[in-house]
């Protein structure tokens, strides 16, 4: 049992927290570098490419919903993860440590919750898939018929289907982030000093 806990910790939990820590650490390092270089003004404009990268990462979601037909889902998922991470990094640097706009910070918190939701889904879904396949492989090796295999893995399959439904939660969180980010962008255009 301790080996299972160790492998679960090293393969699932630690990478999840390292992904979040890497994002936060990278944002802090870039923000600090901009402050040291007296170039904080650059951070003000990093929100634009950050949002564009996040929008570009939606190709995976569009492919899954058959809104686009090109691209392999596995490749699009990898691009989704990388582009969303890079875009989130730029948005975090854009937000900096300045707490002067509540709408902007609501958008940032929605984005962070969205990232945590995405990473949770990634690791839970991966873990569930591996466990279900390992159980099926073990039972096939014991010579179970297809019907007996389905009966033996019924609860694991049901659990896997529930974990796959995680997207039902991730989508509204993504929508909340999108609405708050859009409201922030509109507010910037309305109140920008255009003179």
Legacy VTK file of the C-alpha trace (Angstrom):
# vtk DataFile Version 3.0
C-alpha trace
ASCII
DATASET POLYDATA
POINTS 195 float
0.000 0.000 0.000
2.862 2.397 0.767
4.269 1.787 -2.750
0.896 2.743 -4.232
0.812 5.924 -2.129
4.375 6.790 -3.151
3.694 6.217 -6.838
0.432 8.180 -6.634
2.262 11.003 -4.876
5.176 11.068 -7.314
3.161 10.556 -10.514
0.005 12.529 -9.768
0.159 14.911 -6.809
3.689 16.314 -7.098
3.463 17.088 -10.858
0.127 18.857 -10.245
1.577 21.142 -7.577
4.840 21.609 -9.496
2.838 22.792 -12.527
1.051 25.388 -10.400
4.270 26.389 -8.603
6.153 26.712 -11.911
3.463 29.036 -13.241
3.521 31.200 -10.114
7.315 31.175 -9.879
7.773 32.077 -13.535
5.252 34.936 -13.229
7.021 36.299 -10.143
10.457 35.983 -11.798
9.371 37.796 -14.970
7.592 40.498 -12.945
10.703 40.958 -10.783
12.921 41.146 -13.880
10.670 43.826 -15.367
10.854 45.803 -12.117
14.648 45.481 -11.974
14.971 46.584 -15.595
12.660 49.526 -14.894
10.384 48.155 -17.634
7.200 47.547 -15.650
5.246 49.209 -18.468
5.838 46.094 -20.616
3.706 44.066 -18.208
0.788 46.371 -18.920
0.684 45.085 -22.505
1.382 41.383 -21.833
-2.315 40.773 -21.216
-2.987 41.089 -24.948
-0.691 38.268 -26.153
-1.682 36.292 -23.043
-5.363 36.400 -23.963
-4.528 35.607 -27.595
-2.553 32.523 -26.512
-5.423 31.401 -24.285
-7.849 31.866 -27.177
-5.504 29.920 -29.478
-5.507 27.073 -26.954
-9.232 26.547 -27.536
-8.550 24.546 -30.720
-8.669 21.354 -28.656
-12.109 22.192 -27.264
-13.409 23.138 -30.698
-12.110 19.850 -32.143
-13.753 17.832 -29.353
-17.055 19.567 -30.054
-16.582 18.979 -33.816
-16.568 22.710 -34.571
-13.327 22.148 -36.485
-12.214 18.980 -38.241
-8.462 19.453 -38.570
-5.848 18.355 -36.085
-5.276 15.237 -34.027
-6.983 15.474 -30.620
-3.870 14.292 -28.738
-1.695 16.927 -30.446
-4.333 19.612 -29.903
-4.548 18.674 -26.212
-0.787 19.150 -25.812
-1.013 22.522 -27.595
-4.017 23.428 -25.438
-2.020 22.775 -22.267
1.101 24.626 -23.459
-0.655 27.641 -24.969
-3.010 28.020 -21.990
-0.035 27.809 -19.588
1.991 30.383 -21.566
-1.025 32.675 -21.960
-1.827 32.404 -18.256
1.786 33.239 -17.452
1.595 36.435 -19.506
-1.748 37.379 -17.942
-0.314 36.844 -14.454
2.682 39.058 -15.283
0.215 41.587 -16.709
-1.736 41.499 -13.428
1.493 41.833 -11.447
1.095 42.476 -7.761
-1.024 45.565 -8.236
-4.429 45.336 -6.578
-6.079 48.431 -8.030
-8.819 46.882 -10.187
-11.346 44.463 -8.742
-12.726 43.310 -12.114
-9.233 42.472 -13.341
-8.477 40.506 -10.190
-11.767 38.618 -10.416
-10.716 37.612 -13.943
-7.276 36.551 -12.668
-8.809 34.457 -9.884
-11.230 32.856 -12.353
-8.247 32.085 -14.601
-6.298 30.518 -11.695
-9.311 28.407 -10.705
-9.648 27.404 -14.358
-5.974 26.361 -14.467
-6.349 24.334 -11.265
-9.510 22.754 -12.669
-7.750 21.867 -15.925
-4.750 20.363 -14.164
-6.989 18.444 -11.763
-8.929 17.012 -14.669
-5.756 16.139 -16.519
-4.288 14.178 -13.612
-7.562 12.607 -12.419
-8.551 11.544 -15.917
-5.096 10.126 -16.627
-5.042 8.266 -13.321
-8.539 6.829 -13.850
-7.732 5.684 -17.386
-4.506 3.958 -16.266
-6.244 2.228 -13.376
-9.133 0.989 -15.549
-6.794 -0.341 -18.238
-4.569 -2.046 -15.642
-7.600 -3.777 -14.141
-8.853 -4.889 -17.565
-5.401 -6.200 -18.543
-5.094 -8.138 -15.272
-8.561 -9.668 -15.678
-7.948 -10.581 -19.343
-4.763 -12.352 -18.258
-6.898 -14.401 -15.863
-8.939 -15.572 -18.867
-12.220 -13.798 -18.148
-14.794 -13.624 -20.926
-15.815 -10.245 -22.339
-19.085 -10.386 -20.405
-17.353 -11.284 -17.128
-14.758 -8.569 -17.782
-17.517 -5.969 -18.214
-19.188 -7.165 -15.035
-15.941 -7.069 -13.031
-14.991 -3.586 -14.259
-18.494 -2.091 -14.057
-17.778 0.163 -11.050
-14.350 1.197 -12.353
-15.903 2.040 -15.737
-18.676 3.979 -14.036
-16.092 5.898 -11.966
-14.096 6.647 -15.107
-17.241 8.000 -16.793
-17.876 10.241 -13.763
-14.299 11.539 -13.872
-14.695 12.221 -17.610
-17.699 14.363 -16.679
-15.195 16.700 -14.952
-15.394 18.734 -18.163
-18.943 19.668 -17.157
-17.363 21.610 -14.270
-14.347 22.891 -16.211
-16.477 24.444 -18.960
-18.497 26.840 -16.721
-15.296 27.874 -14.948
-13.764 28.608 -18.349
-16.880 30.556 -19.307
-16.721 32.602 -16.068
-13.090 33.431 -16.800
-13.976 34.414 -20.372
-16.825 36.691 -19.272
-14.720 38.383 -16.572
-11.750 38.797 -18.922
-14.020 40.262 -21.605
-15.592 42.654 -19.077
-12.083 43.728 -18.019
-11.057 44.314 -21.640
-14.226 46.331 -22.342
-13.656 48.391 -19.192
-10.074 49.112 -20.299
-11.289 50.370 -23.670
-14.034 52.465 -22.068
-11.814 54.108 -19.466
-8.478 54.188 -21.300
-6.912 57.613 -21.508
-7.160 57.927 -25.305
-5.908 61.523 -25.383
LINES 1 196
195 0 1 2 3 4 5 6 7 8 9 10 11 12 13 14 15 16 17 18 19 20 21 22 23 24 25 26 27 28 29 30 31 32 33 34 35 36 37 38 39 40 41 42 43 44 45 46 47 48 49 50 51 52 53 54 55 56 57 58 59 60 61 62 63 64 65 66 67 68 69 70 71 72 73 74 75 76 77 78 79 80 81 82 83 84 85 86 87 88 89 90 91 92 93 94 95 96 97 98 99 100 101 102 103 104 105 106 107 108 109 110 111 112 113 114 115 116 117 118 119 120 121 122 123 124 125 126 127 128 129 130 131 132 133 134 135 136 137 138 139 140 141 142 143 144 145 146 147 148 149 150 151 152 153 154 155 156 157 158 159 160 161 162 163 164 165 166 167 168 169 170 171 172 173 174 175 176 177 178 179 180 181 182 183 184 185 186 187 188 189 190 191 192 193 194
